């Protein structure tokens, strides 16, 4: 069985590593994003897809699918929030337990 190093040796290794990290901190590099984002969102309800396809830049692909192309990741996130937000709350009004497992539910 392999024995653990003595505590003094471990403390010295930890101290040396902390000093090395504080001397030259590595800066996180932003990840490379693609130049364009092409997204299709499939909705369960065709009426919901039709209503949400009026978002600026969105287009109906078929009765249940919304297409969206953009060069900005935050615009994609905004569109996804717009499409999904209202439907969750409508479902919650019909069924109060629907939001129990939703992110951010208290």
C-alpha positions in Angstrom: 0.0 0.0 0.0 1.3 3.5 -0.9 1.8 5.9 2.0 0.8 9.5 1.9 3.6 12.1 2.0 4.2 13.7 5.4 2.0 16.8 6.1 5.0 19.2 6.0 5.9 18.0 2.5 2.3 18.5 1.4 2.1 22.0 2.9 5.3 22.9 1.0 3.9 21.6 -2.3 0.7 23.5 -1.8 2.6 26.7 -0.9 4.8 26.4 -4.0 1.9 25.9 -6.3 0.0 28.8 -4.8 3.0 31.1 -5.3 3.4 29.9 -8.9 -0.3 30.6 -9.6 -0.2 34.1 -8.0 3.0 35.1 -9.8 1.7 34.5 -13.3 -2.1 34.0 -13.3 -3.4 32.4 -16.4 -6.1 34.5 -18.0 -9.1 32.6 -19.3 -9.3 32.8 -23.1 -12.8 33.4 -24.6 -14.0 30.5 -26.6 -14.3 30.9 -30.4 -17.8 31.4 -31.6 -19.1 30.6 -35.1 -19.7 33.6 -37.3 -23.4 32.7 -37.8 -26.0 30.9 -35.7 -28.7 29.1 -37.6 -31.4 27.7 -35.3 -34.7 26.0 -35.7 -37.2 25.6 -32.8 -39.9 23.0 -33.1 -43.1 23.9 -31.1 -45.7 21.4 -29.9 -48.5 23.8 -30.8 -48.7 25.3 -34.3 -50.5 28.4 -33.0 -47.7 29.1 -30.6 -45.2 28.7 -33.5 -47.2 31.0 -35.7 -47.4 33.7 -33.0 -43.7 33.5 -32.1 -42.6 33.6 -35.7 -43.3 37.3 -35.8 -40.1 37.9 -33.7 -37.8 40.2 -35.8 -35.6 38.0 -38.0 -37.6 34.8 -37.3 -39.4 32.9 -40.0 -41.8 30.0 -40.2 -40.2 26.9 -41.6 -43.3 24.7 -41.4 -46.4 24.9 -39.2 -44.6 23.9 -36.0 -41.1 25.1 -36.7 -39.5 28.6 -36.3 -36.2 29.4 -38.1 -33.8 32.1 -37.0 -30.4 33.1 -38.3 -28.1 35.7 -36.7 -24.5 36.7 -36.3 -24.8 37.5 -32.6 -25.1 34.9 -29.8 -27.0 37.2 -27.5 -29.6 37.9 -30.1 -30.1 34.1 -30.4 -30.5 33.9 -26.6 -33.0 36.7 -26.6 -35.0 35.0 -29.3 -35.0 31.7 -27.4 -36.2 33.5 -24.3 -39.0 35.2 -26.2 -40.2 32.0 -27.8 -40.1 29.8 -24.6 -41.1 32.3 -21.9 -44.8 32.9 -22.4 -45.6 29.3 -23.1 -44.1 28.2 -19.7 -46.3 30.6 -17.8 -49.4 29.7 -19.7 -48.8 26.1 -18.8 -48.3 27.1 -15.2 -51.7 28.9 -15.1 -53.4 25.7 -16.3 -51.3 23.4 -14.1 -49.7 25.0 -11.1 -47.3 22.1 -10.6 -45.9 22.6 -14.1 -43.2 25.0 -12.9 -42.0 22.9 -10.0 -39.0 21.5 -11.9 -38.4 24.6 -14.0 -35.0 26.3 -13.6 -35.1 29.1 -11.0 -38.3 27.8 -9.4 -38.2 28.3 -5.6 
